[in-house]
C-alpha cells in the first residue's frame, strides 16, 4: 500500500498500462514535456518516448479523429482533453465516429479509445474549465462512461478503461487531484472489481445517497453529519455512469425506501433523472417517498465567485435528505415540491 | 467569359466579395485531352510510362462497368429496392485512376461515393447496395479489403486516414493511406485539422479531393475562392491539380503522391477536377439548381468517351474488346440486380448487435425485454 494523490494514482495507472501493452499511446495538448496542465502524464514522455506520448496540435476534433485512425490500425489511444469545456469541438468525432464505428462495421473494427476528461468545478477557474458534460455521453450508445472518486479506483479503472475494447470516457474530478489515499499497486486487473460496478461506500438504513466523482467525498461527509442527527445514510459511489450498475442501488433502496441523487451537472436530463426514473420503475413498491435530486442548477457554469452556490454542498444535500425523509426542509409546505 | 466556377459564384449572388477567383478548369495536369489525344507531359509521363495497352483497355472496362453499376443501382432505387443511391456518373476516371495506383496493403478511407474505388479493391458491389437498401451501415470487413466502410459525415474520414497513417509511421511500415472527399468537405474543420496533423507528423497520407463542382446544390465557388489545390501548400503539403476526367493523368499524380508517402516524404494533396453529371443522390433534383448548358459542356469532357477515342485511334477498341466490355458490364449488372432483390431483411434482434464489443448491462436488459415482448405474440 502506498499513500498517493489522486493525480499520481492516474499517472501510475497510465504507466502500468503503457508497460503492459506497447500499442497504448497517449495523445493530447501539452502532455509531453509539461506533463499536462495538471501533470497527470508527468514523466511519461521521458520514459516512453515522443512516439508514445504525443504532443498534438491544438485541435480537439483532430486529436479525436486521428485517435480513431490509430485505433483502426490496432493502437489503443488514450486521449487527454485538457478541460471539460474543450471537449465540444471533438463532440462530433466522439458521438458520430468513436461511438458508432463498432456498430457501423458490424463488429469488425474496434475502438479501444480512452478519453480522459478532467471535469467539474471547485477550483476557481475561468469559463469553460469547470463543466460536467457527462450526460451528453451517457446518452450516446456505444460509449462507456466512468467516473472515479478515489486514488485506488483511479489507479485501477484507468487500466481497465485502456484494456477495454470499447471506447471509454474517463471523468476525473479535477478538484480531488491533490486528495491523498491508499493505493495497492499489487492488485492486478483480474482481481479488481469490474469497471461497471457501483460500490457501497458506507452502509446505512434510512436513505440511499447516490453520488459519483467529486461528490462522493461530499456524500461521505453528509453521511457523518446526518448520523449526528440520527439518520443512517447509505452512500453509493456509482463509478460507472454508462451502463449504470442498478443492482446495488435496487438492493439499497429496497432496504432504505428512500433515494437521494446528487451531481454537479444541471438537473434537466441529467443522470439524476435517469436514476430516479429507473429506480422508480424497479422499486416502486418499496419507495417511501419520491426520489430527490440535489444537483447543479440549469445554468451555464457560473463565474468562480458564484460556484459555491451552484455546486451541491453538504448543507444542500442534507436538506435533500430531509425532504426525502419527510422532515422539515427548505421546501416544506410547498405543494408538489 | 467567366469560368464555370465563376459563373457558379455569380449564380450564387456572391460576386463582389473580396478574394481571388477559381482558376479556369483547364489549368491542370492532363495527359489525354477531351477529344482523346495523348499529350506529352515532361513531369508526369514517367509515372505512367509502364502502362500497357492491355491496362488502358482494363481501365476503360472498369469505367464502363462502374457507370453501368450506377445505372442499375439508380433503377433499383426507382423500383423501391434501394432507399437511396449516390451515383458517381462523370467521376469514373478520378476513381479508377486513383484506385489503380494503390497497392493491396495501402488503406482507403472513402466517403459514400467511392463505388469505383470499392470495385477496384475487389468488393462485390452488392455490399454497397446492401448499405443503401438499409440492411446495415457497413457490410464488409475493412481489413479484408483495406478499405473502411462509407463515411457519411462530411470530411470526418480524413482525420481517420491521417491517424492511421501516423500509425504506419509508428510501426515503421512503408504502406500509404488515401482518403477521398469532395469540394464541399474542404470547408470542414476536420479536413483542415487533418492537414495540420498530417503535416506535423509527416503522415504518409494522400488527400484526394474530387472537385465535382457541386455540394448538393452549392457550387464550388461557394466553398472556394481559389483553386482548392492551392490551399494545401499553406499547410506545408505539396499539391497537384489534375484533370479528373483523365484516367491516365489521375493515375500518374496518384502514383507520384503514393511514392512520396512511401518514401518518407509525408502527405500530398490532389485536386481532381471533375464533374458530378448526375444528382447528389437519387433524392435530389439538379435541374432546380444548375444550368443544362453546364452539363452539356461537361459531357464533352466525358472520361469514358475520351479514353475510348484514344483507344480507337490506337486501333485497340476492336469489336472483340467492345463485346467483351459489354458482356462484362451486362453480367455485373445482372448479378447485382439478382443478388440485391433477393436480400433478406435483417433479424429483429440484430438491432442490438455490435453496439459494444463487451457485455453491456443496460443494453442486455433492453434486448431481453424486447425479446420477451416479441415472444409474447406466440410462436410464429
Boltz contact constraints between the chains, C-beta under 6 A:
constraints:
  - contact:
      token1: [A, 51]
      token2: [B, 170]
      max_distance: 6.0
  - contact:
      token1: [A, 57]
      token2: [B, 196]
      max_distance: 6.0
  - contact:
      token1: [A, 57]
      token2: [B, 200]
      max_distance: 6.0
  - contact:
      token1: [A, 59]
      token2: [B, 193]
      max_distance: 6.0
  - contact:
      token1: [A, 61]
      token2: [B, 190]
      max_distance: 6.0
  - contact:
      token1: [A, 61]
      token2: [B, 193]
      max_distance: 6.0
  - contact:
      token1: [A, 62]
      token2: [B, 193]
      max_distance: 6.0
  - contact:
      token1: [A, 62]
      token2: [B, 197]
      max_distance: 6.0
  - contact:
      token1: [A, 65]
      token2: [B, 159]
      max_distance: 6.0
  - contact:
      token1: [A, 65]
      token2: [B, 190]
      max_distance: 6.0
  - contact:
      token1: [A, 66]
      token2: [B, 159]
      max_distance: 6.0
  - contact:
      token1: [A, 66]
      token2: [B, 162]
      max_distance: 6.0
  - contact:
      token1: [A, 66]
      token2: [B, 163]
      max_distance: 6.0
  - contact:
      token1: [A, 66]
      token2: [B, 197]
      max_distance: 6.0
  - contact:
      token1: [A, 68]
      token2: [B, 160]
      max_distance: 6.0
  - contact:
      token1: [A, 68]
      token2: [B, 163]
      max_distance: 6.0
  - contact:
      token1: [A, 69]
      token2: [B, 160]
      max_distance: 6.0
  - contact:
      token1: [A, 69]
      token2: [B, 162]
      max_distance: 6.0
  - contact:
      token1: [A, 69]
      token2: [B, 163]
      max_distance: 6.0
  - contact:
      token1: [A, 69]
      token2: [B, 164]
      max_distance: 6.0
  - contact:
      token1: [A, 70]
      token2: [B, 163]
      max_distance: 6.0
  - contact:
      token1: [A, 70]
      token2: [B, 167]
      max_distance: 6.0
  - contact:
      token1: [A, 72]
      token2: [B, 164]
      max_distance: 6.0
  - contact:
      token1: [A, 73]
      token2: [B, 164]
      max_distance: 6.0
  - contact:
      token1: [A, 73]
      token2: [B, 167]
      max_distance: 6.0
  - contact:
      token1: [A, 75]
      token2: [B, 167]
      max_distance: 6.0
  - contact:
      token1: [A, 96]
      token2: [B, 153]
      max_distance: 6.0
  - contact:
      token1: [A, 97]
      token2: [B, 156]
      max_distance: 6.0
  - contact:
      token1: [A, 102]
      token2: [B, 354]
      max_distance: 6.0
  - contact:
      token1: [A, 102]
      token2: [B, 357]
      max_distance: 6.0
  - contact:
      token1: [A, 103]
      token2: [B, 354]
      max_distance: 6.0
  - contact:
      token1: [A, 103]
      token2: [B, 355]
      max_distance: 6.0
  - contact:
      token1: [A, 104]
      token2: [B, 137]
      max_distance: 6.0
  - contact:
      token1: [A, 104]
      token2: [B, 138]
      max_distance: 6.0
  - contact:
      token1: [A, 104]
      token2: [B, 149]
      max_distance: 6.0
  - contact:
      token1: [A, 105]
      token2: [B, 138]
      max_distance: 6.0
  - contact:
      token1: [A, 105]
      token2: [B, 149]
      max_distance: 6.0
  - contact:
      token1: [A, 106]
      token2: [B, 138]
      max_distance: 6.0
  - contact:
      token1: [A, 106]
      token2: [B, 354]
      max_distance: 6.0
  - contact:
      token1: [A, 107]
      token2: [B, 354]
      max_distance: 6.0
  - contact:
      token1: [A, 108]
      token2: [B, 141]
      max_distance: 6.0
  - contact:
      token1: [A, 109]
      token2: [B, 142]
      max_distance: 6.0
  - contact:
      token1: [A, 110]
      token2: [B, 357]
      max_distance: 6.0
  - contact:
      token1: [A, 141]
      token2: [B, 355]
      max_distance: 6.0
  - contact:
      token1: [A, 142]
      token2: [B, 355]
      max_distance: 6.0
  - contact:
      token1: [A, 165]
      token2: [B, 357]
      max_distance: 6.0
  - contact:
      token1: [A, 166]
      token2: [B, 356]
      max_distance: 6.0
  - contact:
      token1: [A, 166]
      token2: [B, 357]
      max_distance: 6.0
  - contact:
      token1: [A, 166]
      token2: [B, 358]
      max_distance: 6.0
  - contact:
      token1: [A, 243]
      token2: [B, 360]
      max_distance: 6.0
  - contact:
      token1: [A, 243]
      token2: [B, 361]
      max_distance: 6.0
  - contact:
      token1: [A, 243]
      token2: [B, 362]
      max_distance: 6.0
